[in-house]
Amino acid sequence: MKVFTPKYLEELSELAAEGQRKRQHKNIHESFTDPCQRFFNAIEPDSYISPHRHSNADGGELLIGIRGKMALILFDDFGEIAEVIEFGSLHSNENIAIGVEVQPRQWHTVVSFVTGSVLLEVKAGPFDPNAAKDMASWAPSEGSDEANNYLKELLIKVNQTSSF
């Protein structure tokens, strides 16, 4: 049996805050071969997750906000924001979802609004690291010089429509 306590999530958030990528995941599943991949992902506000999609038919993802405030940003094929769905465990009004399900082949990213944000991700396995995701050619790569400016621009656009 596995038990996930507030201390467990706090320690994961601390690792994210200290890390270069400003996020940290911890698998719940035992192996990449498991038919259901499950993990917690701690995401800090200055973490940039490159927009991507999962092209295989089983490429959907369930994202549940365990702590904090986040937004799922969906894009069209040209990199324009198609939709923003705010989610998390800190609800300021009825427009904030607890979680979201991303469909296969949808361009997306997740941004965090508050320190200590953690989401639970669930997706079909087994996990193949060679076919995990398609990175958007219209967005900067993680770690590039352009990534920070792109993230700032995304957050400005999201905050203009935010309900938080």
C-alpha positions in Angstrom: 0.0 0.0 0.0 1.1 3.6 -0.7 0.0 6.5 1.4 0.5 10.1 0.1 0.6 12.6 3.0 0.8 16.4 3.0 4.5 15.9 4.0 5.1 13.8 0.9 3.7 16.5 -1.4 5.6 19.2 0.5 8.9 17.4 0.0 8.1 17.0 -3.7 7.4 20.7 -4.0 10.6 21.5 -2.2 12.5 19.5 -4.7 10.7 21.3 -7.5 11.5 24.7 -6.1 15.2 23.8 -5.7 15.6 22.2 -9.1 16.7 23.9 -12.3 13.5 23.0 -14.2 11.3 24.2 -11.3 9.3 21.0 -11.4 9.7 17.5 -10.1 7.7 14.4 -10.7 7.5 11.2 -8.6 6.1 8.0 -10.1 3.4 6.0 -8.3 3.6 3.2 -10.9 6.3 0.6 -10.5 7.6 0.4 -14.1 7.3 2.0 -17.5 5.7 -1.3 -18.6 2.7 -0.8 -16.2 -0.6 -0.4 -18.2 -1.5 2.7 -16.1 1.1 5.4 -15.6 0.5 7.5 -12.5 2.6 10.2 -11.0 2.6 13.4 -9.0 4.1 16.5 -10.7 5.1 19.5 -8.6 5.2 22.6 -10.8 6.5 26.0 -9.7 5.2 29.3 -11.3 8.5 29.8 -13.2 8.6 26.3 -14.7 8.3 26.1 -18.5 6.8 23.0 -20.0 7.2 23.1 -23.7 3.9 22.9 -25.6 3.5 19.3 -26.8 1.0 16.7 -27.8 0.7 12.9 -27.5 0.0 11.6 -31.0 -0.8 8.0 -30.3 -4.5 7.0 -30.0 -4.1 6.3 -26.2 -2.3 9.6 -25.7 -4.9 11.2 -23.4 -3.9 12.5 -20.0 -6.0 13.0 -16.8 -4.7 15.9 -14.7 -6.1 16.4 -11.2 -5.1 19.5 -9.2 -4.0 18.2 -5.8 -2.5 21.5 -4.5 -2.3 25.0 -5.7 -3.6 26.8 -8.9 -2.7 25.9 -12.4 -4.0 26.3 -16.0 -4.1 23.9 -18.9 -3.4 25.9 -22.1 -4.6 24.3 -25.4 -3.2 25.5 -28.7 -4.2 25.2 -32.3 -1.8 23.8 -34.9 -0.3 27.3 -35.4 0.5 28.0 -31.7 -2.4 30.3 -31.0 -4.1 29.8 -27.7 -7.4 27.9 -28.3 -8.6 27.6 -24.7 -7.4 28.0 -21.1 -8.8 25.8 -18.4 -8.0 26.8 -14.9 -7.8 24.0 -12.3 -6.5 23.2 -8.9 -7.4 22.8 -5.3 -7.6 26.4 -4.3 -11.0 27.5 -5.6 -11.9 31.1 -5.7 -15.1 30.6 -7.6 -17.2 27.9 -9.4 -15.3 28.5 -12.7 -12.2 26.7 -11.4 -12.1 22.9 -12.2 -10.6 20.3 -10.0 -9.0 18.6 -13.0 -9.0 18.2 -16.8 -8.6 15.5 -19.3 -6.4 16.2 -22.3 -7.4 14.4 -25.5 -4.8 12.7 -27.7 -3.3 15.0 -30.4 -4.1 18.2 -28.5 -1.3 20.7 -28.3 -1.0 21.7 -24.6 1.0 22.9 -21.7 0.4 23.5 -18.0 1.4 26.6 -16.0 1.4 27.1 -12.3 0.3 30.3 -10.6 1.4 29.5 -7.0 4.3 28.0 -5.2 3.7 24.4 -4.1 1.3 23.5 -6.9 1.0 19.7 -7.5 -1.0 17.7 -10.0 -1.7 14.0 -10.3 -1.2 12.8 -13.9 -2.7 9.5 -15.1 -2.2 8.1 -18.6 -2.2 4.8 -20.4 0.9 2.8 -20.4 3.2 1.3 -21.1 5.5 4.3 -21.4 7.8 4.5 -24.4 10.3 7.4 -23.9 11.0 7.4 -27.6 7.4 8.1 -28.5 6.3 10.0 -25.4 5.4 13.4 -27.1 5.7 15.6 -30.1 7.2 19.0 -29.3 5.6 22.0 -30.9 7.9 23.5 -33.6 6.3 26.9 -33.0 7.3 27.1 -29.3 10.8 27.4 -27.8 12.5 24.4 -26.4 12.8 24.0 -22.7 16.1 25.5 -21.5 16.5 27.7 -24.5 17.1 31.5 -24.2 13.6 32.2 -25.6 11.8 29.9 -23.2 11.6 32.4 -20.3 10.2 35.2 -22.5 7.7 32.8 -24.1 6.5 31.7 -20.6 6.1 35.3 -19.5 4.0 36.1 -22.6 1.9 33.0 -22.0 1.2 34.0 -18.4 0.3 37.5 -19.4 -2.3 36.2 -21.9 -3.6 33.7 -19.4 -3.9 36.3 -16.7 -5.9 38.5 -19.0 -8.7 35.9 -19.0 -8.1 34.4 -15.5 -10.8 33.8 -12.9 -8.3 33.3 -10.1 
